[in-house]
Amino acid sequence: MHNHPSGDPKPSREDIEMTKEIQKASSALGIAIHDHLVIGRKGHASFRSLGLL
């Protein structure tokens, strides 16, 4: 989970790429990533709900 100070919770390209890298590393260690949330003034975004996980 992290925030976007801009207020827009839409995941950036960098957010998506970083999450893929973390998911790959965690999978190698047998750790499941259940979601990645981005919090902003206008609400939140769930990678799971957006089909990004």
C-alpha positions as CSV (number, residue, x, y, z in Angstrom):
1,M,0.0,0.0,0.0
2,H,1.2,3.5,-0.7
3,N,-0.3,6.9,-1.3
4,H,-0.3,9.3,-4.3
5,P,0.1,12.9,-2.9
6,S,-1.4,14.2,-6.2
7,G,-4.7,12.8,-5.0
8,D,-5.3,10.6,-8.0
9,P,-5.2,6.9,-7.0
10,K,-4.7,5.5,-10.5
11,P,-1.7,3.2,-10.5
12,S,1.3,4.7,-12.5
13,R,3.3,2.7,-14.9
14,E,6.1,2.6,-12.3
15,D,3.7,1.3,-9.7
16,I,2.7,-1.5,-12.0
17,E,6.3,-2.4,-12.9
18,M,7.4,-2.3,-9.3
19,T,4.5,-4.5,-8.2
20,K,5.4,-7.1,-10.9
21,E,9.0,-7.2,-9.7
22,I,7.9,-7.6,-6.1
23,Q,5.4,-10.3,-7.1
24,K,8.1,-12.2,-9.0
25,A,10.5,-12.1,-6.1
26,S,7.9,-13.0,-3.5
27,S,6.7,-15.9,-5.6
28,A,10.3,-17.3,-5.6
29,L,10.2,-17.2,-1.8
30,G,6.7,-18.8,-1.6
31,I,5.1,-15.5,-0.4
32,A,1.7,-14.6,-1.9
33,I,0.9,-11.0,-2.7
34,H,-2.9,-10.5,-2.1
35,D,-3.2,-6.9,-3.3
36,H,-1.5,-3.6,-3.8
37,L,-3.5,-0.5,-2.8
38,V,-2.9,3.1,-3.9
39,I,-4.6,5.7,-1.7
40,G,-5.4,9.2,-2.9
41,R,-7.7,12.1,-2.0
42,K,-10.2,10.8,-4.6
43,G,-10.4,7.3,-3.1
44,H,-8.3,4.2,-3.6
45,A,-7.3,1.7,-6.3
46,S,-6.9,-2.0,-5.8
47,F,-4.5,-3.8,-8.1
48,R,-6.5,-7.0,-7.6
49,S,-9.8,-5.3,-8.5
50,L,-8.2,-3.7,-11.6
51,G,-6.9,-7.1,-12.8
52,L,-3.3,-6.1,-12.3
53,L,-2.5,-9.0,-9.8
